[in-house]
Amino acid sequence: MLWPMLALALAFCGIAVLAVLSVRVYTEVRRLARQVSASSERITRAAEDLERASAPLGSTVDALRRQ
């Protein structure tokens, strides 16, 4: 009777450890998703800023070509 109870206790401990690790993985994935989202927004803003900054330069180069 000792061995089956020991096996059951070890199985329960194993499942508890897996549950704790799965919660940790879930929280890290959520954190990573937030960071990826923030980085994507920053990249989008930087691309828009670059596009706005290059517009006057493009018109200047176009004017120089016409001369």
C-alpha positions as CSV (number, residue, x, y, z in Angstrom):
1,M,0.0,0.0,0.0
2,L,3.0,2.3,0.5
3,W,4.2,2.1,-3.1
4,P,0.9,3.0,-4.8
5,M,0.4,6.0,-2.4
6,L,4.0,7.1,-3.1
7,A,3.4,6.8,-6.8
8,L,0.2,8.8,-6.5
9,A,1.9,11.5,-4.5
10,L,4.8,11.8,-7.0
11,A,2.3,12.0,-9.9
12,F,0.4,14.8,-8.1
13,C,3.7,16.7,-7.4
14,G,4.7,16.3,-11.1
15,I,1.4,17.7,-12.3
16,A,1.7,20.6,-9.8
17,V,5.2,21.4,-11.1
18,L,3.9,21.3,-14.7
19,A,1.0,23.6,-13.8
20,V,3.4,26.1,-12.2
21,L,5.7,26.0,-15.1
22,S,2.8,26.5,-17.6
23,V,1.6,29.6,-15.7
24,R,5.1,31.0,-15.9
25,V,5.3,30.3,-19.6
26,Y,1.9,31.9,-20.1
27,T,2.9,35.1,-18.3
28,E,6.2,35.3,-20.2
29,V,4.4,34.9,-23.5
30,R,2.0,37.7,-22.6
31,R,4.9,40.0,-21.7
32,L,6.7,39.1,-24.9
33,A,3.5,39.8,-26.9
34,R,3.2,43.3,-25.3
35,Q,6.8,44.1,-26.1
36,V,6.4,43.0,-29.7
37,S,3.3,45.1,-30.0
38,A,5.0,48.2,-28.6
39,S,8.0,47.6,-30.9
40,S,5.8,47.3,-33.9
41,E,4.1,50.6,-33.0
42,R,7.5,52.3,-32.6
43,I,8.6,50.9,-36.0
44,T,5.5,52.2,-37.7
45,R,5.9,55.6,-36.2
46,A,9.6,55.7,-37.2
47,A,8.6,54.7,-40.8
48,E,6.0,57.5,-40.9
49,D,8.5,60.0,-39.6
50,L,11.0,58.9,-42.2
51,E,8.4,59.2,-45.0
52,R,7.5,62.7,-43.9
53,A,11.2,63.7,-43.6
54,S,12.0,62.4,-47.1
55,A,9.1,64.2,-48.9
56,P,10.8,67.6,-49.0
57,L,14.1,66.0,-50.1
58,G,12.3,64.2,-52.9
59,S,10.8,67.5,-54.2
60,T,14.2,69.2,-54.0
61,V,15.8,66.4,-56.0
62,D,13.0,66.6,-58.5
63,A,13.5,70.3,-58.9
64,L,17.2,69.9,-59.4
65,R,16.6,67.3,-62.2
66,R,14.3,69.7,-64.0
67,Q,17.0,72.4,-64.1
